[in-house]
Amino acid sequence: AEAYRSWLGRRTIGGIGRALSLYVHIPFCNTICYYCGCNKIITKDHGRSAKYIKYLARELDMQAAALDGSHDVIQLHWGGGTPTFLLDDEMRRLMELINKHFRLLPNGEYSIEVDPRKVNRDTVKLLAELGFNRMSVGVQDFEPAVQVAVNRVQSLEETRIVIEAAREFGFKSVSVDLIYGLPKQNVISFNHTLDEVIKLSPDRLSVYNYAHLPSHFKPQRRINEIELPSADAKLQILQTAIRRLTDAGYVFIGMDHFAKPEDELAIAQRQGRLHRNFQGYSTHAEADLLAFGVSAISKVGPTYCQNYRTLDEYYDVIDSDTLPVMRGLELTADDLLRRSIIQALMCHFELSLESIEIAHLIDFKSYFAAELVDLKPMEEAGLLQIEDRWISVLPKGRMLVRAIAMVFDRYLRADRERARYSKVI
């Protein structure tokens, strides 16, 4: 916590004044979706959210007091959980608290995650009045059998009402989230979902892979593993989604995002300004991210910090007048180097070796000799091309760019080496 407070107090070191991005985590949900791996609390008790906002106010006070430099905000995102679990007055109060300490710039991106089952036209109107101009709408799949299997039954009409209201009240961008790999999914059923989503015509889409990790996420234990699609079926679903969405005019942005050509993400990718962080793709690479709430992750300068994951711990630490930081990491020069490489591959599908060498004062082929050896089979498979000054991800490799980027992850490499060593022993 003290290390994080220290970096908050020297954001402008060297005369650099970075803009701010804010993230607020609202962990509450009315019902549980079996596939979910997010940090959430299932409750219908709004007394719990009222108490939570009081503690958010105290965390906002502490972070803002420690913050050096401008308090101008270019991005704001409320995630969860379900942010729209909050009552209207609670949402008004939370935005008042944010505006007390920060100035939301007129041209900023202010987004919120919305569950169409819990939102109506009046709620969307309120969100616009509060300053939100972007919305992420959870869908996952429109197939009734799939919805029942994951305990998230949501009609097409509920979704359409929310998206139409967002356009009516001036939202600049509406994004729809889909998940492939859910139980009872197949290519035919997902095609039907894509038919309806394309008709809804969102500005952006996220098509995420479902990771079945029941040992980590208890709700996933309620999913019947026999009903999960095979790896081959998942690949067919993803290939179908890419083909259908690009045929419909969307631009394939990186690993899992699609955007209309006139959307800011697509423009940023064309102009080489696209950035990716742990929340997804962004057009603001230079912003420091301040995060508030249970389990929230901040990024300030070369540091990452995560808040405590349980409400009791979060409340207890704030009661001791301390920032509720559970753990943190200060990046090394090697971390920063590898982050820039992974960013380039995931955002632009190409890497200039010369640019990396100049920025980080290394000889690329010597520094990454082992990684280049690991990339060779991928090159032979037609996923990428290695030239004297460039590494380029080919069209065939775009949907596997995560695996390509993982080659440059030193921590994954170390884990593999440890596993190899333990097998020998």
Steps between C-alpha positions, in 0.01 A plus 500: 500500500782742584682424174180569306441822695858601414438457126172692524706784644756507219291452187644816344865408556707624206231751406271234351132567559301190408123502482300282735278199443271395787353156567233434765416140592142430607504134611128440556269285284137396553555153356799284413610416145671161515776589250613813685857532626467858625523612862132525594260480794153354447241693700169683477577709809556864404614574852827335397546730201419808711777406744738426211454847352590656836830313493558588134465864609778453754727327248436780249595752770827319575611446141411853391688651797815306407476577128758731345430705191184546299175337610365516142336175390486380140343157573260362759365146522260339747533121496400208713314304601206700373540879533130548426423298814527841670181695560459824305586715803806284569627555146442875535688501830795306360535735203483798738790351697705455184429856384599629844860391444542478122411701190345293223624656175238590236646265236552204734381139477264418786370143492293263711420128486126436475287191559190544277296284738538762775477822297218688332472810282489732802822350639677561169374860502644545851837356393516754217413781742781385730747540214542149364543494123599136440328180600603135509201265478533142621336246268728191486252296289137532390439123473243406773661161577839664552348772719334242725824299523691804632211645708475823300165520323477824304267576212590665173232761570657598836830552322348695211320741737825590677700548179227714340475710818877554499479640148196710588682664792820574311744224592794521259577128506317180591697177538358148524680217683475142374665184634584189299568161655193496727304179567260388224654743250575392145571672171135499391366645827772765519424594140145582611639723777724674246197556274323691777808690616580619149141630471548691829803663334712586808803724446731242656491132590709292736507127431665335800615144545342321796771359727361211706688510832265351760784457750545880499139616457236316702197602284658318205460172690129520417581470129475150354840445337352243262295782343806717423600518131824329400814697417435442129141621536617813685747575222223461241275734700777762520583469130131536417470809721803664338370427150142610572599822677763606245251423219255729686754783482671476839876534536673220694684677783759276659411185687134535582360838395316623192409858413331689221756672272399846626531398867787651702660158558518424128634850426761467777616166361539647150697792644721284723356644824318193630587382851402197706488464876342242731158657435519464123585729208528876546595813308682656798837330549647785702242514781565398859222272626362559849271221617254506790312228680548141605753303283554800266838529321682831451788585265705810584838557338687166492286347775194278531304471826194295597255572781386239751259247352245462781270765642606431859870551423426805284293661776747414780799655322310818412388522864869514591537806270718306257459451126346152453788368286550124538797454266704685242770467237759748377606412146865439416665620179450148361129510592456832319683368194287187480180697565573722199557194279180328612309828452623535142409144407155507661405846374665526158594142403853609418819588682781730385820351641685824433249705701537263796880512477507881497246541781652239732871501398526130418598275211169325434631178345751444780264598783214285371695213345300236690169667413588511129568126512157445659334709229645288217232225511233771491668652195512157333128459576426825315397698808768767476794621293843582642704740289827681565331806654140392557284230654156495338195300607337357187120482454502132598672589828282791607255296704799329667690820574471434874710183458754692291528777759535246782841402360633835627352458851798431726282389790320236295837381371630470856188303601558257212864456599402428861244244384761334279748490788248349743418227247870412474524478881 
